[in-house]
Amino acid sequence: MTDFAHIRNCVIQDNQAHANGGGLYLKPLALVSGTIIKRNTASIGGGMYIEAPASHNPDSLARIFTTTICENSATTSAGGMWFDNTYARVNSTALWHNSANDNANVSGLFTRSDVNTEYPFNFCAVESRRLEGQGNVELSPKETEGVRWDRQDPFDAILYYPIEMSSTLSRAGMTYREWERMMGTYKTLELFDIAGVNRMGWTSDGSERGFAWGTDTLVSKKNDFIEIGARARRVTCRIIFSKTIRRICTARWDRVS
C-alpha cells in the first residue's frame, strides 16, 4: 500500500504473502480506517506489516484507525500486525485470535525517549495483552468474556464482527472530540462504519454529565467515546447520572427502542 493511499471501510481477507504483510503491507503515510482484516497469512505480519520511513518524522508515519484485525496467522512472528521501530500510530483498533510462532497478535520495536513520547498504540484492544499507551485494554481469548460479537448479525457475511452493547470494545475507543479532530486532519476519514452506522451516533438525555472538579455543580462534558474496531454499535442510549451521599457519580445504561 503506497504513500498517501487510504483503505477505508473494506474487508481484506484470505490473502497470502511468502515474506511480509499477508493482508496489507503499509508504506509510510499510508492510512487504514474502518477495515476488517481477516484470515491472511505471511511469514511476518500475517494481517499487516508496517514499513519504516527513511527518517523518523512523525508526519510520515503510517496510521491505522478503527480497524479489526482477527484470525490472521504468521509462520514466524506477528500474526496480526508487525510495526518497524515505532513507525506506526494505531488508535481504536482491535487485534484478536491471530496466531504465530512468536507474538501472536502484535509485534515490533518500540523505544521510548524524551524526544519520542507518543506511544504507537492508544485506545487499542489486544487479546491476552495490554499494550503500553493511553486507554489500551486486554481482551479475553474467550469470545463470550470480552469482545462479545453479536451473533444476531450474519457472522460470516461481508459485515463481520458486529459487537454487543456489553462488549469490551463498546465505547472504549478515542473520544468524539478526538475523532472529530482526526477527521479534520485526515479529510478522507469516514464518519460511518462499513455497515453505515454513525460512529458518533450515541445520544444522551441531557447535557448534565458529571460534577465539576471541587464543586457540586453539574457540567456538560463532551466525553463520549467511539467503539474500538471496525464496527460501531447500532443503538441509542440514555446516560443517567445520579449523585450519591459520597458524591460519586454512577451511570446506568438504558436501551431505547
Sequence and secondary structure as in RCSB ss.txt:
>XXXX:A:sequence
MTDFAHIRNCVIQDNQAHANGGGLYLKPLALVSGTIIKRNTASIGGGMYIEAPASHNPDSLARIFTTTICENSAT
TSAGGMWFDNTYARVNSTALWHNSANDNANVSGLFTRSDVNTEYPFNFCAVESRRLEGQGNVELSPKETEGVRWD
RQDPFDAILYYPIEMSSTLSRAGMTYREWERMMGTYKTLELFDIAGVNRMGWTSDGSERGFAWGTDTLVSKKNDF
IEIGARARRVTCRIIFSKTIRRICTARWDRVS
>XXXX:A:secstr
  TT EEES EEES B SSB SSEEE TT EEES EEES EEEE SSEEE   SS  GGG EEEES EEES EEE
EE SSEEESTT EEEES EEES EESS SSEEE     SS  S SEES EEET   SSTT EEE SSGGGTT B 
TTS TTSSS   B TTSTTTT SSBHHHHHHHHHHSTT  SB TTS BTT    S S  EE TTSS EE     B
  SSS      EEEEEEE TT  EEEEEEE  
